Amino acid sequence: MASGKLLIVDDNALVRQMIASLARELGLFVIEAASIDAAQAPLADGDIDMLLCDDDLGNGRSGMEFIASDSARMPATVVLMSGNPKPDTLPDGIRYLCKPFTIGQLEGELLA
């Protein structure tokens, strides 16, 4: 079993809850955030080990832009997820998961 604190940011409640359930099966402590604004407080606490962030957060908000704009507060493991194919380029250190994904793929990206 893995350990660590994962922050999941996704504006779709059902998707966020399903991913949280998978992450808990992996042994992770999960915090859920429905928006960039809701993710600010857990990140400010500084004890997040992993971030899993949707790229399309609704209302024109981009997970990629969020990660890039606040890189100093990002944890060591940052995974961007999307229903779109993996972009040709990602910033250094950013991992990528294409939705839908399996628990094995989630584990591979978060705990690699």
Steps between C-alpha positions, in 0.01 A plus 500: 500500500614849417482799727487873449258786465339553159311811392256432215374806309213435259181700445300184423385364837432146376839468331676650802326261739578196283868593481506566874361153560774344285768702677370389840525139380868572439534611863516874438341766718284705261388861502253602230465845345236599245689807379831682497369725776413199718849355441677809634462429873630141493797608288572789734524256791805352327439139596366371167721227353325459163270707279268348241339782303256497211606720210149632426366643825201677346438872452808521280732396785792279405674257730822547304486876553422448870799271545732734312377814678554360849799271445669599827217345704463186291599169656778281359251281312266684264277314256282675244201301375273552204267323263717638219814330366829581671642831375825491305672697774448528872694711748786315670386274780131495398357154441189429292203265521246466221144440625363245542782322681538189711605475862829355373564802280412732789738315728773510236482877460452593866737254657766456231 
